[in-house]
């Protein structure tokens, strides 16, 4: 059955584990792709341009904003992130499902812009665990960690308007819960009704 691609928009405070969850779920579902965002931040060890992010300069990012190339963009912790309109439209048209690993500001913009997006918020089990995970990152300075912790309370309050909340306490359980969301959304009536109507000639 031909259908439009589904946008799965996933947000979380830094350290909740959303990036790892996104990578895991993409390995499970071959029809899912990761939407590669543009960012002005420096690559972390092991990150690859064009795979993890498109790493661009502030000037290049500003040009893309001015020319309306982003479906959403935001400044987060001093760095800019954005999602290309072209990427989203092409994938939706050909029926490819996309996972967007983005912040709350960007998610709000997409909520207003696209109907049918699936909004999922990933939470850590506690502030203490969030702090431990952030401290375990060798790539972040103490100042960056402190800013991320301070921002977490406000970010967590935003989770109330998302469609689903997953608490990433046990990773395997969080994967199963995210997997269940993807399976359920593929069967949502509004996504398959047009094709079912055509197949079974119902009015």
Order of alpha helices (4+ residues) and beta strands (2+ residues): beta-alpha-beta-beta-beta-alpha-beta-beta-alpha-beta-alpha-beta-alpha-alpha-beta-alpha-alpha
